[in-house]
Amino acid sequence: MKNNAILIGVVVLLIVLVGGYLALISGPTVSAQGTSEIKVVPDEVSVNINIQTHNDTAKSAQEANKAVSDQLLIELIKLGFDKSELNFANYNIYPEYDYSRNGDSKIIGYVVYQEMVVKTSDVEKVPSIVDAAVRSGALISYINFEISSKKQSEIKAQALNEASRNAKIQAEAIVQGQGKKLGSLVSIQNQEVPIFRPYETYSYGLSAGVAVDKAAMEQNAVEATKAATNLSPQEQTISATVLAEYKISRF
């Protein structure tokens, strides 16, 4: 009998403890959304350089393209860029057609197209980059202000930190209005940080595979040079939103 009484006592105690624990972890909660906005000045400039050459044969067009590419590399290295920083991409060869004969098409040559993106944190260097490209016989497709990957990571982390703290402040204000206190954190969600979009300061429409004539190249050189000498970075906004849920303290 004595052992049964002890067993019953233990069971009752466990029920009380479990009940108390469930009561403690259950109950009302409060949710709040925290936000943060940080102004940031872009710390990089990207210059997209395109090389387009066309000739009667694919081989001749390739040789012409290589000559421009080699000269461009020489000019950029003179500006202080390391060869390992300079990489060409999107190399393509396209036939050039003449559609003027009764709707029939005829191959009249070949176009070779490739591009390079040169990045620098020195805004004053951009006019020299544009000049080097133009003198080499290349085209400028766009000039963008951008935030470097390192700075993006730092700003995103800061924005999320501020948004999280703001969510807690909002939740505390809500429960205090009810005469209660904020309890422990139940859950927290990142509502995603918008990806920074480059700020375009210059853009020149170029279609891969379409030969560019001398007049278009001259126009491109004038416009790109003018844009490069009037660069002015503008503040951009990186924002963050955090949704947090808290217990409402019973004590």
MARBA-3410 file (N, C-alpha, C, O; in Angstrom, 1 decimal):
251
0.8,-1.2,0.0,0.0,0.0,0.0,0.9,1.3,0.0,0.6,2.2,-0.7 ~ 1.9,1.2,0.8,2.8,2.3,0.9,3.5,2.6,-0.4,3.6,3.8,-0.8 ~ 3.9,1.5,-1.1,4.6,1.7,-2.4,3.6,2.3,-3.4,4.0,3.1,-4.2 ~ 2.3,1.8,-3.4,1.3,2.4,-4.3,1.1,3.8,-4.0,0.9,4.6,-5.0 ~ 1.1,4.2,-2.8,0.9,5.6,-2.4,2.0,6.5,-3.0,1.8,7.6,-3.5
3.2,6.0,-2.8,4.4,6.7,-3.3,4.3,6.8,-4.9,4.6,7.9,-5.4 ~ 3.9,5.7,-5.5,3.8,5.8,-7.0,2.8,6.8,-7.4,3.0,7.5,-8.4 ~ 1.6,6.7,-6.7,0.6,7.7,-7.1,1.0,9.1,-6.9,0.7,10.0,-7.6 ~ 1.8,9.3,-5.8,2.3,10.7,-5.5,3.3,11.2,-6.6,3.2,12.3,-7.0 ~ 4.1,10.2,-7.1,5.1,10.6,-8.1,4.3,10.9,-9.4,4.6,11.9,-10.1
3.3,10.1,-9.7,2.5,10.4,-11.0,1.8,11.7,-10.9,1.8,12.5,-11.8 ~ 1.2,12.0,-9.7,0.5,13.3,-9.5,1.5,14.5,-9.7,1.2,15.5,-10.3 ~ 2.7,14.3,-9.1,3.7,15.3,-9.2,4.1,15.6,-10.7,4.3,16.7,-11.1 ~ 4.3,14.5,-11.4,4.7,14.6,-12.8,3.6,15.3,-13.6,3.9,16.1,-14.5 ~ 2.3,15.0,-13.3,1.2,15.6,-14.0,1.2,17.1,-13.7,1.0,17.9,-14.6
1.5,17.4,-12.4,1.5,18.9,-12.0,2.6,19.6,-12.8,2.5,20.7,-13.3 ~ 3.8,18.9,-12.8,5.0,19.6,-13.4,4.7,19.7,-14.9,5.0,20.8,-15.5 ~ 4.2,18.7,-15.6,4.0,18.7,-17.0,2.9,19.8,-17.3,3.0,20.6,-18.3 ~ 1.9,19.8,-16.5,0.8,20.8,-16.7,1.3,22.2,-16.5,1.0,23.1,-17.3 ~ 2.2,22.4,-15.5,2.8,23.7,-15.3,3.7,24.1,-16.5,3.7,25.3,-16.9
4.4,23.1,-17.0,5.3,23.4,-18.1,4.5,23.8,-19.4,4.8,24.8,-20.1 ~ 3.4,23.0,-19.6,2.6,23.3,-20.8,1.9,24.6,-20.6,1.7,25.4,-21.6 ~ 1.5,25.0,-19.4,0.9,26.3,-19.2,1.9,27.4,-19.4,1.5,28.5,-19.9 ~ 3.1,27.1,-19.1,4.2,28.1,-19.2,4.5,28.4,-20.7,4.7,29.5,-21.1 ~ 4.6,27.3,-21.5,4.9,27.5,-22.9,3.8,27.8,-23.8,4.0,28.3,-24.9
2.6,27.6,-23.3,1.4,27.9,-24.1,0.9,29.3,-23.7,1.6,30.0,-23.0 ~ -0.2,29.7,-24.2,-0.7,31.0,-23.9,-0.6,32.0,-25.0,-0.1,31.6,-26.1 ~ -1.0,33.2,-24.8,-1.0,34.2,-25.9,0.4,34.6,-26.4,1.4,34.6,-25.6 ~ 0.5,35.0,-27.6,1.8,35.5,-28.2,1.5,36.8,-28.9,0.3,37.2,-29.1 ~ 2.5,37.5,-29.2,2.4,38.7,-30.0,3.4,38.7,-31.1,4.5,38.3,-31.0
3.0,39.2,-32.3,3.8,39.3,-33.5,4.1,40.7,-33.9,3.2,41.6,-33.7 ~ 5.2,41.0,-34.4,5.6,42.4,-34.8,6.5,42.3,-36.0,7.3,41.4,-36.1 ~ 6.4,43.3,-36.8,7.2,43.4,-38.0,8.2,44.5,-37.8,7.8,45.7,-37.6 ~ 9.5,44.2,-38.0,10.5,45.3,-37.9,11.1,45.6,-39.2,11.3,44.7,-40.0 ~ 11.4,46.8,-39.5,12.0,47.2,-40.7,13.2,48.1,-40.5,13.4,48.7,-39.5
14.0,48.2,-41.5,15.2,49.0,-41.5,15.6,49.5,-42.9,15.5,48.7,-43.9 ~ 16.0,50.7,-43.1,16.5,51.2,-44.3,17.8,51.9,-44.1,18.0,52.7,-43.2 ~ 18.8,51.5,-45.0,20.1,52.1,-44.9,20.5,52.7,-46.2,20.4,52.1,-47.2 ~ 20.9,54.0,-46.1,21.4,54.7,-47.3,22.9,54.3,-47.5,23.6,54.4,-46.6 ~ 23.2,54.0,-48.8,24.6,53.6,-49.1,25.0,54.2,-50.4,24.2,54.2,-51.4
26.2,54.6,-50.5,26.8,55.1,-51.7,27.6,54.0,-52.4,28.4,53.4,-51.8 ~ 27.3,53.7,-53.7,28.0,52.7,-54.4,29.5,52.9,-54.4,30.0,54.0,-54.4 ~ 30.2,51.8,-54.2,31.7,51.9,-54.1,32.4,51.3,-55.3,33.7,51.2,-55.3 ~ 31.7,50.9,-56.4,32.4,50.4,-57.6,31.7,51.0,-58.8,30.5,51.3,-58.8 ~ 32.5,51.0,-59.9,32.0,51.4,-61.2,32.3,50.3,-62.2,33.5,49.8,-62.2
31.3,49.8,-62.9,31.6,48.8,-63.9,31.5,49.4,-65.3,30.5,50.1,-65.6 ~ 32.4,49.1,-66.1,32.4,49.5,-67.5,32.4,48.3,-68.4,33.3,47.5,-68.4 ~ 31.3,48.1,-69.1,31.2,47.0,-70.1,31.7,47.4,-71.4,31.2,48.3,-72.1 ~ 32.7,46.7,-71.9,33.4,46.9,-73.1,33.1,45.8,-74.1,33.2,44.6,-73.8 ~ 32.6,46.2,-75.3,32.3,45.2,-76.4,33.2,45.4,-77.6,33.5,46.5,-78.0
33.7,44.3,-78.1,34.5,44.3,-79.3,33.7,43.6,-80.4,33.4,42.4,-80.3 ~ 33.4,44.3,-81.5,32.7,43.8,-82.6,33.5,44.0,-83.9,33.9,45.2,-84.2 ~ 33.8,43.0,-84.6,34.5,43.1,-85.8,33.8,42.3,-86.9,33.2,41.2,-86.6 ~ 33.8,42.7,-88.1,33.2,42.0,-89.2,34.1,42.0,-90.4,34.8,43.0,-90.7 ~ 34.0,40.9,-91.2,34.8,40.7,-92.4,34.2,39.7,-93.3,33.2,39.1,-92.9
34.8,39.5,-94.5,34.2,38.6,-95.4,34.2,37.2,-94.9,33.3,36.4,-95.2 ~ 35.2,36.8,-94.2,35.4,35.4,-93.7,35.4,35.4,-92.2,35.8,36.4,-91.6 ~ 35.0,34.3,-91.6,35.0,34.1,-90.2,36.4,34.3,-89.6,36.6,34.9,-88.6 ~ 37.4,33.7,-90.3,38.8,33.8,-89.9,39.3,35.2,-89.8,39.9,35.6,-88.9 ~ 39.0,36.0,-90.9,39.4,37.4,-90.9,38.8,38.2,-89.8,39.4,39.0,-89.2
37.5,37.9,-89.6,36.8,38.6,-88.5,37.4,38.3,-87.1,37.5,39.2,-86.3 ~ 37.8,37.0,-87.0,38.4,36.6,-85.7,39.8,37.3,-85.5,40.1,37.7,-84.4 ~ 40.5,37.3,-86.6,41.9,38.0,-86.5,41.8,39.4,-86.2,42.5,40.0,-85.4 ~ 40.8,40.1,-86.8,40.6,41.5,-86.5,40.1,41.7,-85.0,40.6,42.7,-84.4 ~ 39.3,40.8,-84.6,38.8,40.9,-83.2,40.0,40.7,-82.2,40.1,41.4,-81.2
40.8,39.8,-82.5,42.0,39.5,-81.6,42.9,40.7,-81.6,43.5,41.0,-80.5 ~ 43.1,41.4,-82.7,44.0,42.5,-82.7,43.4,43.6,-81.8,44.2,44.2,-81.1 ~ 42.1,43.9,-81.8,41.5,44.9,-81.0,41.6,44.4,-79.5,41.9,45.2,-78.6 ~ 41.4,43.1,-79.2,41.4,42.6,-77.9,42.8,42.7,-77.3,43.0,43.2,-76.1 ~ 43.8,42.4,-78.1,45.2,42.5,-77.6,45.6,43.9,-77.3,46.2,44.2,-76.3
45.2,44.8,-78.1,45.5,46.2,-77.9,44.8,46.8,-76.7,45.3,47.5,-75.9 ~ 43.5,46.3,-76.5,42.7,46.7,-75.3,43.4,46.3,-74.0,43.5,47.0,-73.0 ~ 43.9,45.0,-74.0,44.6,44.5,-72.8,45.8,45.3,-72.5,46.1,45.6,-71.4 ~ 46.6,45.7,-73.5,47.8,46.5,-73.4,47.5,47.8,-72.7,48.1,48.3,-71.8 ~ 46.4,48.5,-73.3,46.0,49.8,-72.8,45.5,49.8,-71.3,45.8,50.6,-70.5
44.8,48.7,-71.0,44.3,48.6,-69.6,45.4,48.3,-68.6,45.3,48.7,-67.5 ~ 46.3,47.5,-69.0,47.5,47.1,-68.2,48.3,48.4,-67.9,48.8,48.5,-66.8 ~ 48.4,49.3,-68.9,49.1,50.5,-68.7,48.4,51.4,-67.6,49.0,52.2,-66.9 ~ 47.1,51.2,-67.5,46.3,52.0,-66.5,46.5,51.4,-65.1,46.0,52.0,-64.1 ~ 47.2,50.2,-65.0,47.4,49.7,-63.6,46.6,48.4,-63.3,46.7,47.9,-62.2
45.8,47.9,-64.3,45.1,46.7,-64.1,46.0,45.5,-64.3,46.9,45.5,-65.2 ~ 45.8,44.5,-63.4,46.5,43.2,-63.6,45.9,42.4,-64.6,44.6,42.4,-64.8 ~ 46.6,41.7,-65.4,46.1,40.8,-66.5,45.1,39.8,-66.0,44.1,39.5,-66.7 ~ 45.3,39.3,-64.7,44.4,38.4,-64.1,43.0,39.0,-63.9,42.0,38.2,-63.7 ~ 42.9,40.3,-63.8,41.6,41.0,-63.5,40.8,41.2,-64.8,39.6,41.5,-64.8
41.5,41.0,-65.9,40.9,41.3,-67.2,40.5,40.0,-68.0,41.4,39.3,-68.5 ~ 39.2,39.7,-68.1,38.8,38.5,-68.7,37.7,38.8,-69.7,36.7,39.5,-69.4 ~ 37.8,38.3,-70.9,36.8,38.4,-71.9,35.7,37.3,-71.7,36.0,36.2,-71.2 ~ 34.5,37.6,-72.1,33.4,36.6,-72.0,32.5,36.8,-73.2,32.6,37.7,-74.0 ~ 31.5,35.8,-73.3,30.5,35.8,-74.4,31.1,36.0,-75.8,30.7,36.8,-76.5
32.1,35.1,-76.1,32.7,35.2,-77.4,31.8,34.4,-78.4,31.4,33.3,-78.2 ~ 31.4,35.1,-79.4,30.5,34.5,-80.4,30.8,35.0,-81.8,31.4,36.0,-82.1 ~ 30.5,34.1,-82.8,30.6,34.4,-84.2,29.3,34.2,-84.9,28.6,33.2,-84.7 ~ 28.9,35.2,-85.7,27.6,35.2,-86.3,27.7,35.6,-87.8,28.6,36.4,-88.2 ~ 27.0,34.9,-88.7,27.0,35.3,-90.1,26.2,36.6,-90.2,25.2,36.9,-89.5
26.6,37.5,-91.2,25.9,38.7,-91.4,25.2,38.5,-92.8,25.8,38.1,-93.8 ~ 23.9,38.9,-92.7,23.0,38.6,-93.9,22.6,39.9,-94.6,22.5,40.9,-94.1 ~ 22.4,39.7,-95.9,21.8,40.8,-96.8,20.4,40.3,-97.2,20.3,39.3,-97.9 ~ 19.4,41.0,-96.7,18.0,40.6,-97.0,17.3,41.5,-98.1,16.1,41.4,-98.3 ~ 18.2,42.2,-98.8,17.6,43.2,-99.8,17.2,42.6,-101.1,16.6,43.3,-101.9
17.5,41.4,-101.4,17.2,40.8,-102.7,15.9,39.9,-102.6,15.9,38.7,-102.4 ~ 14.8,40.6,-103.0,13.5,39.9,-103.1,13.2,39.0,-101.9,12.5,38.0,-102.0 ~ 13.6,39.4,-100.7,13.3,38.7,-99.5,14.2,37.5,-99.3,14.1,36.9,-98.2 ~ 15.1,37.2,-100.2,16.1,36.1,-100.0,17.2,36.7,-99.2,17.6,37.8,-99.3 ~ 17.8,35.8,-98.4,18.9,36.2,-97.6,20.2,35.6,-98.2,20.3,34.5,-98.7
21.3,36.4,-98.0,22.6,36.0,-98.5,23.6,36.4,-97.5,23.7,37.5,-97.0 ~ 24.5,35.4,-97.2,25.6,35.7,-96.2,26.6,36.6,-96.9,27.2,36.3,-97.9 ~ 26.9,37.8,-96.3,27.8,38.7,-96.9,29.1,38.9,-96.0,30.0,39.7,-96.4 ~ 29.1,38.2,-94.9,30.3,38.3,-94.1,30.0,37.7,-92.7,29.0,37.1,-92.5 ~ 30.9,37.9,-91.8,30.8,37.4,-90.4,31.1,38.4,-89.4,32.0,39.3,-89.6
30.5,38.3,-88.3,30.7,39.2,-87.1,31.2,38.4,-85.9,30.6,37.4,-85.6 ~ 32.2,38.9,-85.3,32.8,38.3,-84.1,32.5,39.3,-83.0,32.8,40.5,-83.1 ~ 32.0,38.8,-81.9,31.6,39.6,-80.8,32.1,39.0,-79.4,32.0,37.8,-79.2 ~ 32.7,39.9,-78.6,33.0,39.5,-77.3,33.0,40.7,-76.4,33.1,41.8,-76.8 ~ 32.9,40.4,-75.1,32.8,41.5,-74.1,33.7,41.3,-72.9,34.1,40.2,-72.6
33.9,42.5,-72.2,34.7,42.5,-71.0,34.1,43.5,-70.1,33.7,44.6,-70.5 ~ 34.0,43.1,-68.8,33.5,44.1,-67.8,34.7,44.5,-66.9,35.3,43.6,-66.2 ~ 35.0,45.8,-66.8,36.1,46.3,-66.0,35.6,47.0,-64.8,34.7,47.9,-65.0 ~ 36.0,46.6,-63.6,35.5,47.2,-62.4,36.6,47.9,-61.7,37.7,47.5,-61.7 ~ 36.2,49.0,-61.1,37.1,49.8,-60.3,36.4,50.6,-59.2,35.3,50.9,-59.4
37.1,50.8,-58.2,36.6,51.6,-57.1,37.0,53.1,-57.2,36.6,54.0,-56.4 ~ 37.8,53.4,-58.2,38.3,54.7,-58.5,37.5,55.3,-59.6,37.8,55.1,-60.8 ~ 36.6,56.2,-59.3,35.7,56.8,-60.2,36.5,57.6,-61.2,36.2,57.7,-62.4 ~ 37.6,58.3,-60.8,38.4,59.1,-61.7,39.1,58.3,-62.7,39.6,58.9,-63.7 ~ 39.1,57.0,-62.6,39.8,56.2,-63.6,38.9,55.8,-64.8,39.4,55.4,-65.8
37.6,56.0,-64.6,36.7,55.6,-65.6,36.9,56.3,-67.0,36.9,55.6,-68.0 ~ 37.1,57.6,-67.0,37.4,58.2,-68.3,38.6,57.6,-69.0,38.6,57.5,-70.3 ~ 39.6,57.3,-68.3,40.8,56.6,-68.9,40.4,55.2,-69.4,41.0,54.8,-70.5 ~ 39.6,54.5,-68.8,39.2,53.2,-69.2,38.4,53.3,-70.5,38.6,52.6,-71.5 ~ 37.5,54.3,-70.6,36.7,54.5,-71.8,37.6,54.9,-72.9,37.4,54.5,-74.0
38.5,55.8,-72.6,39.5,56.3,-73.7,40.3,55.1,-74.2,40.5,55.0,-75.4 ~ 40.8,54.2,-73.3,41.6,53.1,-73.7,40.7,52.2,-74.6,41.3,51.7,-75.6 ~ 39.5,52.0,-74.3,38.6,51.1,-75.1,38.4,51.7,-76.5,38.5,51.0,-77.5 ~ 38.1,53.0,-76.5,37.8,53.7,-77.8,39.0,53.7,-78.7,38.9,53.4,-79.9 ~ 40.2,54.0,-78.1,41.4,54.0,-78.9,41.8,52.6,-79.4,42.5,52.5,-80.5
41.3,51.6,-78.7,41.6,50.2,-79.2,40.7,49.8,-80.3,40.9,48.7,-80.9 ~ 39.6,50.5,-80.5,38.6,50.1,-81.5,37.4,49.4,-80.9,36.7,48.7,-81.7 ~ 37.2,49.5,-79.6,36.1,48.8,-78.9,34.9,49.8,-78.7,35.0,51.0,-79.0 ~ 33.8,49.2,-78.2,32.6,50.0,-77.9,32.3,49.9,-76.4,32.6,48.9,-75.8 ~ 31.7,50.9,-75.9,31.2,50.9,-74.5,29.7,50.6,-74.5,28.9,51.4,-75.1
29.3,49.6,-73.8,27.9,49.2,-73.8,27.2,49.9,-72.6,26.1,50.4,-72.8 ~ 27.8,49.9,-71.4,27.2,50.6,-70.3,28.2,50.9,-69.3,29.3,50.3,-69.2 ~ 27.9,51.9,-68.4,28.7,52.3,-67.3,27.7,52.3,-66.1,26.7,53.0,-66.1 ~ 28.0,51.5,-65.1,27.1,51.3,-63.9,27.8,51.6,-62.6,29.0,51.2,-62.5 ~ 27.1,52.3,-61.7,27.6,52.3,-60.3,27.0,51.1,-59.6,25.8,50.7,-59.8
27.8,50.4,-58.8,27.4,49.2,-58.2,28.0,49.2,-56.7,28.9,49.9,-56.4 ~ 27.4,48.3,-55.9,27.9,48.1,-54.6,28.6,46.8,-54.6,28.1,45.8,-55.0 ~ 29.8,46.8,-54.1,30.7,45.6,-54.1,30.0,44.5,-53.3,29.3,44.8,-52.4 ~ 30.4,43.2,-53.6,29.8,42.1,-52.9,30.1,42.2,-51.4,29.3,41.9,-50.5 ~ 31.3,42.6,-51.0,31.7,42.8,-49.6,30.9,43.8,-48.9,30.4,43.5,-47.8
30.7,44.9,-49.6,29.9,46.0,-48.9,28.4,45.6,-48.8,27.7,45.9,-47.9 ~ 27.9,44.9,-49.9,26.5,44.4,-49.8,26.3,43.5,-48.6,25.3,43.7,-47.9 ~ 27.2,42.6,-48.4,27.1,41.7,-47.3,27.1,42.4,-45.9,26.3,42.1,-45.1 ~ 27.9,43.4,-45.8,28.0,44.2,-44.6,26.7,45.0,-44.3,26.2,45.0,-43.2 ~ 26.2,45.6,-45.4,25.0,46.5,-45.3,23.8,45.6,-45.0,22.9,46.0,-44.2
23.7,44.5,-45.7,22.6,43.5,-45.5,22.5,43.1,-44.0,21.5,43.0,-43.4 ~ 23.7,42.7,-43.5,23.8,42.2,-42.1,23.4,43.3,-41.1,22.6,43.1,-40.2 ~ 23.8,44.6,-41.4,23.4,45.7,-40.6,21.9,46.0,-40.6,21.3,46.2,-39.6 ~ 21.4,45.9,-41.8,19.9,46.2,-42.0,19.1,45.1,-41.3,18.1,45.4,-40.7 ~ 19.5,43.8,-41.4,18.8,42.8,-40.7,18.9,42.9,-39.2,17.9,42.7,-38.5
20.0,43.3,-38.7,20.2,43.5,-37.3,19.3,44.6,-36.8,18.6,44.5,-35.7 ~ 19.2,45.7,-37.5,18.4,46.8,-37.1,16.9,46.5,-37.2,16.1,46.9,-36.3 ~ 16.5,45.7,-38.2,15.1,45.3,-38.4,14.7,44.4,-37.3,13.6,44.5,-36.8 ~ 15.6,43.5,-36.9,15.3,42.6,-35.8,15.1,43.3,-34.5,14.1,43.0,-33.7 ~ 15.9,44.3,-34.2,15.8,45.0,-33.0,14.5,45.9,-33.0,13.9,46.1,-32.0
14.2,46.4,-34.2,13.0,47.2,-34.4,11.7,46.3,-34.1,10.8,46.8,-33.6 ~ 11.8,45.1,-34.6,10.6,44.2,-34.4,10.4,43.9,-32.9,9.3,43.9,-32.4 ~ 11.5,43.8,-32.1,11.4,43.6,-30.6,10.8,44.9,-30.0,10.0,44.7,-29.1 ~ 11.2,46.0,-30.4,10.7,47.3,-29.9,9.2,47.4,-30.1,8.4,47.8,-29.2 ~ 8.8,47.0,-31.3,7.4,47.1,-31.7,6.6,46.1,-30.8,5.5,46.5,-30.3
7.1,44.9,-30.6,6.4,43.9,-29.8,6.3,44.3,-28.4,5.2,44.2,-27.7 ~ 7.4,44.9,-27.8,7.3,45.4,-26.4,6.3,46.5,-26.3,5.6,46.6,-25.3 ~ 6.2,47.4,-27.2,5.2,48.5,-27.2,3.8,48.0,-27.2,2.9,48.5,-26.5 ~ 3.6,46.9,-27.9,2.2,46.3,-28.0,1.8,45.7,-26.7,0.7,46.0,-26.2 ~ 2.7,44.9,-26.1,2.3,44.2,-24.8,2.3,45.2,-23.7,1.5,45.0,-22.7
3.1,46.2,-23.7,3.1,47.2,-22.6,1.8,48.0,-22.6,1.3,48.4,-21.6 ~ 1.2,48.2,-23.8,-0.1,48.8,-23.9,-1.2,48.0,-23.3,-2.2,48.6,-22.9 ~ -0.9,46.8,-23.1,-1.9,45.9,-22.4,-1.5,45.6,-21.0,-2.1,44.8,-20.3 ~ -0.5,46.3,-20.5,-0.1,46.1,-19.1,0.7,44.8,-18.9,0.8,44.4,-17.8 ~ 1.2,44.3,-20.0,2.0,43.0,-19.9,3.4,43.3,-20.1,3.9,44.4,-20.5
4.2,42.2,-20.0,5.6,42.2,-20.4,5.9,41.2,-21.5,5.3,40.2,-21.6 ~ 7.0,41.5,-22.2,7.3,40.7,-23.3,8.1,39.4,-22.8,9.0,39.5,-22.0 ~ 7.7,38.3,-23.3,8.3,37.0,-22.9,9.4,36.6,-23.9,10.0,37.5,-24.5 ~ 9.6,35.3,-24.0,10.7,34.8,-24.8,10.3,34.8,-26.3,9.2,34.8,-26.6 ~ 11.3,34.7,-27.1,11.2,34.7,-28.6,10.6,33.3,-29.0,11.2,32.3,-28.5
9.6,33.3,-29.8,9.0,32.0,-30.3,9.6,31.7,-31.7,10.0,30.6,-31.9 ~ 9.5,32.7,-32.5,10.0,32.5,-33.9,10.4,33.8,-34.5,9.9,34.9,-34.1 ~ 11.3,33.8,-35.5,11.7,35.0,-36.2,12.0,34.6,-37.7,12.6,33.6,-38.0 ~ 11.5,35.5,-38.6,11.6,35.2,-40.0,12.2,36.4,-40.7,11.9,37.5,-40.5 ~ 13.1,36.1,-41.6,13.7,37.1,-42.5,12.8,37.2,-43.7,12.6,36.3,-44.4
12.2,38.4,-43.9,11.3,38.7,-45.1,12.1,39.0,-46.3,11.5,39.6,-47.3 ~ 13.3,38.6,-46.4,14.2,38.8,-47.5,14.7,40.3,-47.7,13.9,41.2,-47.6 ~ 16.0,40.4,-48.0,16.6,41.7,-48.2,16.6,41.9,-49.7,17.2,41.1,-50.4 ~ 16.0,43.0,-50.3,16.0,43.2,-51.7,17.5,43.3,-52.2,18.4,43.9,-51.6 ~ 17.7,42.6,-53.4,19.0,42.7,-54.0,19.3,44.0,-54.6,18.4,44.6,-55.3
20.4,44.6,-54.4,20.8,45.9,-54.9,20.9,45.8,-56.5,21.6,44.9,-57.0 ~ 20.3,46.7,-57.1,20.3,46.8,-58.6,21.3,47.9,-59.0,21.3,49.0,-58.4 ~ 22.2,47.6,-59.9,23.2,48.6,-60.3,22.5,49.9,-60.8,21.5,49.9,-61.4 ~ 23.2,51.0,-60.5,22.6,52.3,-61.0,23.3,52.7,-62.3,24.5,53.0,-62.4 ~ 22.5,52.7,-63.3,23.0,52.9,-64.7,23.2,54.3,-65.0,22.3,55.2,-64.8
24.4,54.7,-65.4,24.7,56.1,-65.7,24.9,56.3,-67.2,24.8,57.4,-67.7 ~ 25.1,55.2,-67.9,25.2,55.2,-69.4,24.9,53.9,-70.0,25.3,52.9,-69.4 ~ 24.2,53.9,-71.1,23.8,52.7,-71.8,23.7,52.9,-73.3,23.1,53.9,-73.7 ~ 24.3,52.0,-74.0,24.3,52.2,-75.5,23.8,50.8,-76.0,24.5,49.8,-75.8 ~ 22.7,50.8,-76.7,22.1,49.6,-77.2,23.0,48.9,-78.2,23.3,49.5,-79.3
23.4,47.7,-77.9,24.2,46.9,-78.9,23.6,45.5,-79.0,23.3,44.9,-78.1 ~ 23.4,45.1,-80.3,22.9,43.8,-80.5,24.0,42.9,-81.0,24.7,43.2,-82.0 ~ 24.2,41.8,-80.3,25.3,40.8,-80.6,25.0,40.3,-82.0,23.9,39.9,-82.4 ~ 26.0,40.3,-82.8,25.9,39.7,-84.2,25.5,40.7,-85.2,25.5,40.4,-86.4 ~ 25.2,42.0,-84.8,24.9,43.0,-85.8,26.1,43.9,-85.9,26.6,44.5,-84.9
26.6,44.1,-87.1,27.8,44.9,-87.3,27.5,46.3,-87.0,26.5,46.8,-87.4 ~ 28.5,47.0,-86.4,28.4,48.4,-86.1,29.3,49.2,-87.0,30.5,48.9,-87.2 ~ 28.7,50.2,-87.7,29.5,51.0,-88.7,30.3,52.0,-88.0,30.2,52.2,-86.8 ~ 31.1,52.7,-88.8,32.1,53.7,-88.3,31.4,54.9,-87.6,31.8,55.3,-86.5 ~ 30.2,55.3,-88.2,29.5,56.4,-87.6,29.0,56.1,-86.3,29.0,56.9,-85.3
28.5,54.9,-86.1,27.9,54.4,-84.8,29.0,54.3,-83.8,28.8,54.7,-82.6 ~ 30.2,53.9,-84.2,31.3,53.8,-83.3,31.8,55.2,-82.8,32.1,55.4,-81.6 ~ 31.8,56.1,-83.7,32.2,57.5,-83.4,31.1,58.1,-82.4,31.5,58.8,-81.4 ~ 29.9,57.9,-82.6,28.8,58.4,-81.8,29.0,57.7,-80.4,28.8,58.4,-79.4 ~ 29.2,56.4,-80.3,29.4,55.7,-79.1,30.6,56.3,-78.3,30.5,56.5,-77.1
31.7,56.6,-79.0,32.9,57.2,-78.4,32.6,58.5,-77.7,33.0,58.8,-76.6 ~ 31.8,59.4,-78.4,31.5,60.7,-77.9,30.6,60.6,-76.7,30.8,61.2,-75.7 ~ 29.5,59.8,-76.8,28.6,59.7,-75.7,29.2,59.0,-74.5,29.0,59.5,-73.4 ~ 30.0,58.0,-74.7,30.6,57.3,-73.5,31.6,58.2,-72.8,31.7,58.2,-71.6 ~ 32.4,58.9,-73.6,33.4,59.8,-73.0,32.7,60.9,-72.2,33.2,61.2,-71.1
31.6,61.5,-72.7,30.9,62.5,-72.0,30.3,61.9,-70.7,30.4,62.6,-69.7 ~ 29.7,60.7,-70.8,29.2,60.1,-69.6,30.2,59.8,-68.5,30.0,60.0,-67.3 ~ 31.4,59.4,-69.0,32.5,59.0,-68.1,33.1,60.2,-67.3,33.6,60.1,-66.2 ~ 33.0,61.4,-68.0,33.5,62.6,-67.3,32.5,63.3,-66.4,32.8,64.3,-65.8 ~ 31.3,62.8,-66.4,30.2,63.4,-65.6,29.6,62.4,-64.6,28.4,62.5,-64.4
30.4,61.5,-64.1,29.9,60.5,-63.2,29.6,61.1,-61.8,30.4,61.9,-61.3 ~ 28.4,60.7,-61.3,28.0,61.2,-60.0,27.2,60.2,-59.3,26.0,60.0,-59.6 ~ 27.9,59.4,-58.4,27.1,58.4,-57.7,26.0,58.9,-56.8,26.2,59.9,-56.1 ~ 24.9,58.2,-56.8,23.8,58.6,-56.0,23.5,57.6,-54.9,23.7,56.4,-55.1 ~ 23.1,58.0,-53.8,22.8,57.1,-52.6,21.7,56.2,-53.0,20.7,56.5,-53.7
21.9,54.9,-52.6,20.9,53.9,-52.9,20.4,53.4,-51.5,21.1,53.6,-50.5 ~ 19.2,52.8,-51.5,18.6,52.3,-50.2,18.6,50.8,-50.2,18.1,50.1,-51.1 ~ 19.1,50.2,-49.1,19.0,48.8,-48.9,18.1,48.6,-47.7,18.4,49.2,-46.6 ~ 17.0,47.8,-47.8,16.1,47.7,-46.7,16.0,46.2,-46.3,16.4,45.3,-47.0 ~ 15.5,46.0,-45.1,15.3,44.7,-44.5,14.0,44.7,-43.7,13.6,45.7,-43.1
13.3,43.5,-43.7,12.1,43.4,-42.9,12.2,42.0,-42.2,12.5,41.0,-42.8 ~ 11.9,42.1,-40.9,11.9,40.9,-40.1,10.6,40.7,-39.3,10.0,41.7,-38.8 ~ 10.0,39.5,-39.3,8.8,39.2,-38.6,9.1,38.3,-37.4,9.7,37.3,-37.6 ~ 8.8,38.8,-36.2,9.1,38.1,-35.0,7.9,37.8,-34.2,6.9,38.6,-34.1 ~ 7.9,36.7,-33.5,6.8,36.3,-32.6,7.3,36.1,-31.2,8.3,35.3,-31.0
6.7,36.6,-30.2,7.1,36.5,-28.8,6.0,36.0,-27.9,4.8,36.2,-28.2 ~ 6.4,35.3,-26.8,5.4,35.0,-25.8,5.1,36.3,-25.0,5.9,37.2,-24.9 ~ 3.9,36.3,-24.5,3.5,37.3,-23.5,3.7,36.8,-22.1,3.1,35.8,-21.7 ~ 4.6,37.4,-21.4,5.0,36.9,-20.1,3.8,36.9,-19.1,3.0,37.8,-19.1 ~ 3.7,35.8,-18.3,2.6,35.7,-17.3,3.0,36.4,-16.0,2.2,36.5,-15.1
4.3,36.8,-15.9,4.8,37.3,-14.6,5.2,38.7,-14.7,5.7,39.3,-13.8
END
